Structure formats: structure tokens, C-alpha cells
Amino acid sequence: MVKQMVAYVSTLVLLLITDSYSFVQFEHTCSALKQCTSNTENYFDKWADPKDTSEINYYNEHHSIHQEVFYPINLPLLPILFARSEYLPNGQCKEDSRLFFNELRNETLWAMQMFDSSSKYPDGILYGNTRHLGNFDECYNLQVDVRENSGNDKITGRYCLIDLQYQRKNASVSRNIVRKPFISDFDPKGTFWDAIEERGNPYRIRRYFLQLALCVPSACSAEDVETVLKSSIETINKNNNIEIQITVDKNFCQAAVDAPNSVAGAIIYW
């Protein structure tokens, strides 16, 4: 119980920080965040309407996105991008994902845990921090009875590792440089792509390849996750000078409900 409360409080703090960042971005006319309090709203209310599936377009319309950069692009949070996607297949996966989103807005603990166990934004990429693994146990062990709210008796967690590779589509001619594979000092006034892109050094961490963790309802398969994210990311690819590729290996998209029954296996073996 103590661990659950700590996870709950920690997630609320994260949401408050994220919320503050969002309003600094959206309320450009405010000189200070406290002057915008009358206009504030629940962070998740920006995606509150189940019929509204244009969250990425919403971001593109309300943010000034530089066409030459990827980081920092104003990307939606990964679990929100998935749960609110218009590309979710009809069926239990979509129903459970929508329920997760609604319960997240209500600050329900199980939904907060699903959100808390997922990666949000990558950090430390330039320093070589490319694996953002969330919390496997928190997602994998998640199980809640939602009989009153859904046709499905239970929602359980599925922990998926998302492989994300990105590159810029067109490098500016003026920025082309002779790449020295074993040079780690970069011009601080140059483009960040100099520190990201391949330099021919096989021992250097590939900063253009990321792993992110996503916790989804177990009714969603690895194929569902990959299809939804690929389709959703395509809008970002079109509107920016970047190409993002996403793959999800089913062997790294695990749920407790998929685990073999060890007791039954032992009986058969005997």
C-alpha cells in the first residue's frame, strides 16, 4: 500500500511539472505562469473528447516547430499518443485504452500506475542515454477488476519496448562537415545533429537509436502497438525534417496473461 501511494504521489508530481511546461508553451501572452491560472485546465482534458483524434494536429497548430530539428520537438507523451490514437483497432484493445485514458484523467490509481511505468520523454540523448525502460514490474504486475466500467472483467498490463530510430531527411548544405570518427568534442554553436549522426566509429553509442517503454492494456498486441505508433508518428514525419521509424518486437512486448501455466505444464510433463 505504501509503495502504491508513493507511486501515485510521484506520478502526480510528474504531471504537475509536465502541466506547467505545457502552459508555458501554450500561453505565450502570459508573463508568468501564475498569471495564467484562471485559464488552466487538467493536462489530459486537452484530449478529453473521445471523438477528437487530432491531438498531433493540435500540437502542430499551437506550437512553433522548427523544421530543422527533432529535439526538442513538442511530442505528445508516449502513453497518451497511443491511448488517444485514431488508429487503435476496434475491439477490446481500443475499449481498454480509452478506459485507461478516462481513468487517468480521473487520477485513478491503476491508470496512474500504467502511465507511471511508461517512458515519457527521452532524456540525456546527447550524452548517450538511449534506453529509457520505465518500470517493468509496475506494468507487468498491474491487474484491476473493471467489471463495472467495461465488458472485460479485468485489465492487466502489457510492457512493450519500443525501438525508435530517427534521422533528418535533408541536411543543410552549409552544415555539411568532414566527419572524424573518433572526435567527441563538437562545436557548441553547431547543429546538435553533429553529435547524433553516425560518425563511422563502431564503438560509439548510436544516439539516433532509442528504446522506450510503453505500458498498454494486455488486450493490445505487439502488432497493435507497432501499427498505432507508426501511423501516429507519420504525421510528425510529414510536418518536420525528420524520419522516425518504429518497430516493436513481440518477444519484448510481454504480459502476465501470456505466461504459460507452470502448474499445468508440470502435470503434462509428469
C-alpha positions as CSV (number, residue, x, y, z in Angstrom):
1,M,0.0,0.0,0.0
2,V,2.8,2.4,0.9
3,K,4.5,1.6,-2.5
4,Q,1.3,2.3,-4.3
5,M,0.8,5.7,-2.6
6,V,4.4,6.7,-3.3
7,A,3.9,5.8,-7.0
8,Y,0.7,7.8,-7.0
9,V,2.2,10.9,-5.4
10,S,5.3,10.7,-7.6
11,T,3.1,10.5,-10.8
12,L,1.1,13.5,-9.6
13,V,4.3,15.5,-9.2
14,L,5.4,14.5,-12.7
15,L,2.0,15.5,-14.1
16,L,2.2,18.9,-12.4
17,I,5.6,19.5,-13.8
18,T,4.5,18.4,-17.3
19,D,1.4,20.6,-16.9
20,S,3.4,23.6,-16.0
21,Y,5.7,23.1,-19.0
22,S,2.7,22.8,-21.3
23,F,1.2,26.0,-20.3
24,V,4.4,27.9,-20.6
25,Q,4.4,26.7,-24.2
26,F,0.8,27.4,-24.9
27,E,0.2,30.7,-23.0
28,H,2.7,32.9,-24.8
29,T,1.0,36.1,-23.8
30,C,1.4,35.4,-20.1
31,S,4.5,36.9,-18.4
32,A,4.4,34.4,-15.6
33,L,2.8,31.0,-15.1
34,K,0.8,32.2,-12.1
35,Q,-0.9,34.8,-14.2
36,C,-2.4,32.0,-16.4
37,T,-4.0,30.1,-13.5
38,S,-7.5,31.3,-14.5
39,N,-7.1,29.6,-17.9
40,T,-5.6,26.4,-16.7
41,E,-7.2,23.0,-17.1
42,N,-6.4,19.4,-16.5
43,Y,-3.5,18.4,-18.7
44,F,-5.4,15.4,-20.0
45,D,-8.5,17.5,-20.8
46,K,-6.7,18.6,-24.0
47,W,-7.6,15.2,-25.3
48,A,-10.9,14.8,-23.4
49,D,-13.3,14.4,-26.3
50,P,-13.3,10.7,-27.4
51,K,-14.3,11.8,-30.8
52,D,-11.3,14.2,-31.1
53,T,-8.5,12.2,-32.7
54,S,-6.4,15.2,-33.9
55,E,-4.1,15.6,-30.9
56,I,-0.9,15.7,-33.1
57,N,-2.5,18.3,-35.4
58,Y,-3.4,20.2,-32.3
59,Y,0.2,20.3,-31.3
60,N,1.3,21.4,-34.8
61,E,-1.2,24.2,-34.8
62,H,-0.3,25.6,-31.4
63,H,3.4,25.1,-31.3
64,S,6.1,26.8,-33.4
65,I,8.1,23.8,-34.6
66,H,11.4,24.4,-36.3
67,Q,11.7,22.4,-39.4
68,E,15.4,21.5,-39.0
69,V,15.4,19.9,-35.6
70,F,14.0,16.9,-33.8
71,Y,14.9,17.6,-30.2
72,P,13.1,19.3,-28.6
73,I,10.0,18.8,-30.8
74,N,6.8,19.1,-28.9
75,L,5.9,15.4,-28.9
76,P,2.8,14.2,-27.1
77,L,3.6,11.9,-24.2
78,L,4.0,8.3,-25.5
79,P,1.2,6.7,-23.4
80,I,-1.2,9.5,-24.4
81,L,-0.2,9.3,-28.0
82,F,-1.1,5.6,-28.0
83,A,-4.3,5.7,-25.9
84,R,-5.8,8.6,-27.9
85,S,-4.8,7.5,-31.4
86,E,-7.4,7.3,-34.1
87,Y,-5.6,4.2,-35.4
88,L,-6.4,1.9,-32.5
89,P,-8.2,-1.1,-33.9
90,N,-11.8,-1.6,-32.9
91,G,-12.3,-4.1,-30.2
92,Q,-11.0,-4.8,-26.6
93,C,-7.7,-3.0,-27.1
94,K,-9.4,0.2,-28.1
95,E,-12.0,0.0,-25.3
96,D,-9.4,-0.7,-22.6
97,S,-7.1,2.1,-23.9
98,R,-9.9,4.6,-23.9
99,L,-10.9,3.4,-20.4
100,F,-7.3,3.9,-19.3
101,F,-7.3,7.4,-20.6
102,N,-10.5,8.4,-18.9
103,E,-9.4,6.9,-15.6
104,L,-6.1,8.7,-16.0
105,R,-8.0,12.0,-16.2
106,N,-9.8,10.9,-13.0
107,E,-6.5,10.2,-11.3
108,T,-7.4,6.6,-10.7
109,L,-4.5,4.7,-9.2
110,W,-4.3,1.8,-11.7
111,A,-4.3,4.2,-14.6
112,M,-1.7,6.3,-12.9
113,Q,0.4,3.2,-12.5
114,M,0.1,2.3,-16.2
115,F,1.1,5.8,-17.1
116,D,3.9,5.9,-14.4
117,S,5.5,2.7,-15.7
118,S,5.8,4.0,-19.3
119,S,8.6,6.3,-20.7
120,K,7.5,9.8,-21.2
121,Y,10.2,11.8,-23.0
122,P,13.8,10.6,-23.6
123,D,16.5,12.5,-21.8
124,G,20.2,12.6,-21.9
125,I,20.4,11.5,-25.6
126,L,23.4,13.7,-26.4
127,Y,25.2,12.0,-23.5
128,G,24.4,8.6,-24.8
129,N,21.4,7.8,-22.7
130,T,19.4,5.9,-25.3
131,R,17.5,3.3,-23.2
132,H,14.5,4.5,-21.2
133,L,13.0,1.4,-19.7
134,G,10.2,2.7,-17.5
135,N,9.3,0.2,-14.8
136,F,8.7,-3.4,-15.9
137,D,7.3,-4.8,-12.7
138,E,4.9,-2.0,-12.2
139,C,3.4,-2.6,-15.6
140,Y,3.6,-6.4,-15.8
141,N,2.0,-7.0,-12.4
142,L,-0.8,-4.5,-12.9
143,Q,-4.2,-6.1,-12.6
144,V,-7.5,-4.4,-11.9
145,D,-11.1,-5.5,-11.9
146,V,-13.1,-3.1,-14.1
147,R,-16.3,-5.1,-14.3
148,E,-18.5,-2.1,-13.5
149,N,-16.9,0.0,-16.2
150,S,-16.2,-2.4,-19.1
151,G,-17.3,-5.6,-20.7
152,N,-14.0,-7.1,-19.8
153,D,-13.6,-8.4,-16.3
154,K,-10.0,-7.3,-15.8
155,I,-7.4,-5.0,-17.3
156,T,-3.8,-6.2,-17.0
157,G,-0.7,-4.5,-18.1
158,R,1.5,-5.3,-21.2
159,Y,5.1,-4.0,-21.1
160,C,6.5,-3.2,-24.5
161,L,9.9,-2.0,-25.6
162,I,9.6,0.4,-28.5
163,D,12.6,0.6,-30.8
164,L,12.8,4.1,-32.3
165,Q,15.3,5.2,-34.9
166,Y,15.4,8.7,-36.4
167,Q,17.3,10.8,-38.9
168,R,16.9,14.1,-40.6
169,K,15.6,14.0,-44.1
170,N,17.6,16.7,-45.6
171,A,20.8,18.0,-44.1
172,S,21.5,21.7,-44.8
173,V,24.4,22.0,-47.3
174,S,26.0,24.7,-45.2
175,R,26.2,22.4,-42.3
176,N,27.9,19.5,-44.1
177,I,31.2,18.8,-42.4
178,V,34.1,16.3,-42.7
179,R,33.3,13.7,-40.1
180,K,36.1,12.4,-37.9
181,P,35.0,9.2,-36.3
182,F,37.0,9.4,-33.0
183,I,36.3,13.1,-32.3
184,S,33.9,13.6,-29.3
185,D,34.2,17.4,-28.9
186,F,31.7,19.2,-31.0
187,D,31.2,22.9,-31.8
188,P,28.7,24.0,-29.1
189,K,27.3,26.6,-31.7
190,G,26.9,24.0,-34.3
191,T,23.9,21.7,-35.0
192,F,23.0,19.0,-32.5
193,W,22.9,16.6,-35.4
194,D,26.7,16.6,-35.3
195,A,26.5,14.8,-32.0
196,I,23.7,12.5,-33.1
197,E,24.5,11.2,-36.5
198,E,26.8,8.2,-37.5
199,R,30.4,9.2,-37.5
200,G,32.0,5.8,-38.5
201,N,33.1,4.9,-35.0
202,P,31.7,1.4,-34.3
203,Y,32.3,1.8,-30.5
204,R,30.3,5.0,-30.2
205,I,26.7,4.7,-28.8
206,R,24.2,5.1,-31.5
207,R,22.3,8.2,-30.3
208,Y,19.9,8.0,-33.2
209,F,18.5,4.7,-31.9
210,L,16.3,4.8,-28.8
211,Q,14.4,2.3,-26.7
212,L,11.3,3.5,-24.9
213,A,9.0,1.6,-22.6
214,L,5.2,1.7,-23.1
215,C,2.7,0.1,-20.8
216,V,-0.6,-0.7,-22.5
217,P,-3.6,-2.9,-21.7
218,S,-2.8,-6.5,-22.3
219,A,-5.7,-6.7,-24.8
220,C,-3.4,-4.8,-27.2
221,S,-0.8,-7.0,-29.1
222,A,2.7,-6.1,-30.1
223,E,1.3,-5.7,-33.7
224,D,-1.4,-3.3,-32.4
225,V,1.2,-1.2,-30.6
226,E,3.5,-1.0,-33.6
227,T,0.7,-0.2,-36.1
228,V,-0.8,2.5,-33.9
229,L,2.5,4.2,-33.2
230,K,3.8,4.0,-36.8
231,S,0.6,5.6,-38.1
232,S,0.5,8.3,-35.4
233,I,4.2,9.2,-35.9
234,E,3.7,9.6,-39.6
235,T,2.1,13.0,-39.0
236,I,5.2,14.2,-37.2
237,N,7.4,12.9,-40.1
238,K,5.3,14.8,-42.6
239,N,5.5,18.1,-40.8
240,N,9.1,18.1,-39.8
241,N,12.5,17.5,-41.4
242,I,12.8,14.1,-39.7
243,E,12.1,10.5,-40.4
244,I,11.2,8.4,-37.4
245,Q,11.0,4.6,-37.7
246,I,9.3,2.5,-35.0
247,T,9.4,-1.3,-34.5
248,V,8.0,-3.5,-31.7
249,D,9.4,-7.0,-31.2
250,K,6.7,-9.3,-29.9
251,N,9.3,-11.0,-27.8
252,F,9.8,-7.7,-25.9
253,C,6.1,-7.0,-25.5
254,Q,5.1,-9.1,-22.5
255,A,2.0,-9.6,-20.4
256,A,1.4,-11.9,-17.4
257,V,-1.7,-13.3,-19.1
258,D,0.6,-14.7,-21.9
259,A,2.8,-16.6,-19.5
260,P,2.4,-20.4,-19.6
261,N,0.6,-22.0,-16.7
262,S,3.5,-23.7,-14.9
263,V,1.2,-26.0,-12.9
264,A,-0.5,-27.3,-16.0
265,G,2.9,-27.7,-17.7
266,A,4.2,-29.7,-14.7
267,I,1.2,-32.0,-14.8
268,I,1.6,-32.7,-18.5
269,Y,5.3,-33.3,-18.1
270,W,4.6,-35.8,-15.2
